[in-house]
C-alpha cells in the first residue's frame, strides 16, 4: 500500500517529469515554428529593399517572384505583406518590393519584413505553448489512470 510520504514523493517526481516534458516540447515546437519568423526578423534589421518581378501564382495564395543582385538572378515564393493586394491577383511581370539579406541574397521576402515578423509572433507563441500544454494534460490523465490501476491491482492482491 502507498503511504502519504510515498504519494507526495511520487507526485513531486511526476510533476518534475511532466514539467520537463512540457519545457522540451515548448522549445522544440517553438524552434520549428519560429524558423520563418527569425528570417523575417533578420530581413527587417539587415535586409535591403529592391524591385522584383512577379513570375506567377503558386498554391495556397502564394506567388513566385524573381529579383536580381549584382547580375545574378534569384527566385522566391511568398505571400503578400499585410494590407496589400493579393499576389495571385497581380499579373506576371508586375513589379513588387522584395527584401533580401546582403550576406545571403537567396533569403528574401515580399513586402515589409517587419510586418511579416510581427504577424508571426502571436501564432508562434500560441502554438509553442498550447500544444505542449495539451500534451502534458494528456500525460497527466494517463499517469493518473496508471496509478489508479496500480492501486486497484495492489488492493486486489492484498485482499
C-alpha positions in Angstrom: 0.0 0.0 0.0 1.2 3.5 -0.8 1.8 5.7 2.2 1.4 9.5 2.4 5.1 10.3 2.1 5.5 8.0 -0.8 2.5 9.5 -2.5 3.9 13.0 -2.0 7.3 12.0 -3.4 5.6 10.3 -6.3 3.6 13.4 -7.0 6.7 15.6 -7.0 8.6 13.2 -9.2 5.6 13.1 -11.7 5.3 16.9 -11.6 9.0 17.4 -12.3 8.9 14.8 -15.1 5.8 16.4 -16.7 7.3 19.9 -16.4 10.5 18.7 -18.2 8.4 17.1 -21.0 6.4 20.4 -21.3 9.6 22.5 -21.4 11.3 20.3 -24.0 8.1 20.4 -26.1 7.9 24.2 -25.9 11.5 24.6 -27.1 11.2 22.0 -29.9 7.8 23.2 -31.2 8.8 26.9 -30.8 12.0 26.3 -32.6 10.4 24.6 -35.5 7.6 27.2 -35.7 9.9 30.2 -35.5 12.3 29.5 -38.3 10.5 31.7 -40.8 9.9 34.4 -38.2 13.7 34.5 -37.5 14.3 35.1 -41.1 11.8 37.9 -41.2 13.5 39.5 -38.2 16.9 39.3 -39.9 15.4 40.8 -43.0 13.7 43.6 -41.1 17.1 44.5 -39.4 19.6 43.9 -42.2 17.5 43.5 -45.4 17.8 45.6 -48.4 14.7 46.5 -50.4 14.9 46.1 -54.2 12.4 45.8 -57.0 11.4 42.3 -58.1 9.1 40.8 -60.7 6.1 38.5 -60.2 6.6 35.3 -62.1 3.2 33.7 -61.4 0.8 32.2 -58.9 1.7 29.3 -56.7 -0.6 27.1 -54.5 -2.1 28.5 -51.2 -2.3 32.1 -52.4 1.5 32.3 -52.8 3.3 33.6 -55.8 6.8 33.1 -57.3 8.9 36.2 -57.9 12.4 37.0 -59.1 15.0 39.6 -58.3 18.5 40.3 -59.4 21.5 41.2 -57.3 24.9 42.1 -58.9 23.8 40.5 -62.2 22.8 37.2 -60.6 19.1 36.2 -60.7 17.3 34.8 -57.7 13.8 33.4 -57.2 11.5 33.1 -54.2 8.0 32.1 -53.3 5.9 34.0 -50.8 2.7 35.6 -49.6 1.8 39.3 -49.8 2.5 41.6 -46.9 -0.5 42.5 -44.8 -2.8 45.2 -46.2 -1.7 44.7 -49.7 -3.3 43.3 -52.8 -3.3 39.5 -53.0 -0.4 38.4 -55.1 -2.4 35.9 -57.1 -4.4 38.9 -58.4 -1.1 40.6 -59.6 -0.3 39.6 -63.1 3.0 38.0 -64.1 5.6 40.7 -64.9 4.2 43.2 -62.3 6.9 44.9 -60.2 6.9 44.2 -56.4 9.1 45.1 -53.4 11.5 42.3 -52.3 13.7 42.4 -49.2 16.9 40.3 -49.2 19.8 39.7 -46.9 23.1 41.1 -48.3 25.2 38.3 -46.9 22.7 35.6 -48.1 20.8 37.0 -51.1 18.9 33.8 -51.6 16.9 34.7 -48.4 14.1 37.1 -49.3 10.5 38.1 -48.7 7.9 40.2 -50.3 6.8 43.4 -48.8 7.7 44.7 -45.3 9.6 42.0 -43.3 8.9 43.8 -40.0 5.1 43.5 -40.6 5.6 39.8 -41.5 7.7 39.2 -38.4 5.1 40.9 -36.1 2.3 38.9 -37.7 4.1 35.6 -37.0 4.8 36.2 -33.3 1.3 35.7 -31.9 0.6 32.4 -33.7 4.1 31.1 -32.8 3.6 31.8 -29.1 0.2 30.3 -29.2 1.3 27.1 -30.9 4.5 26.9 -28.8 2.6 26.9 -25.5 -0.8 25.4 -26.5 0.3 22.1 -28.0 2.8 21.2 -25.2 0.2 22.1 -22.6 -2.3 19.8 -24.3 0.3 17.0 -24.4 1.1 17.4 -20.7 -2.6 17.4 -19.8 -3.0 14.2 -21.7 0.0 12.7 -19.9 -1.4 13.8 -16.5 -4.6 11.8 -17.2 -2.6 8.8 -18.4 -0.4 8.9 -15.3 -3.4 9.2 -13.0 -5.1 6.3 -14.8 -2.0 4.2 -14.5 -1.7 5.0 -10.8 -5.3 4.0 -10.2 -4.8 0.7 -12.0 -1.7 0.0 -9.9 -3.5 0.9 -6.7 -6.5 -1.3 -7.6 -4.1 -4.2 -8.5 -2.3 -3.9 -5.2 -5.5 -3.8 -3.2 -6.8 -6.8 -5.1 -3.6 -8.7 -4.3 -3.8 -7.9 -0.6 -7.4 -8.8 -0.3 
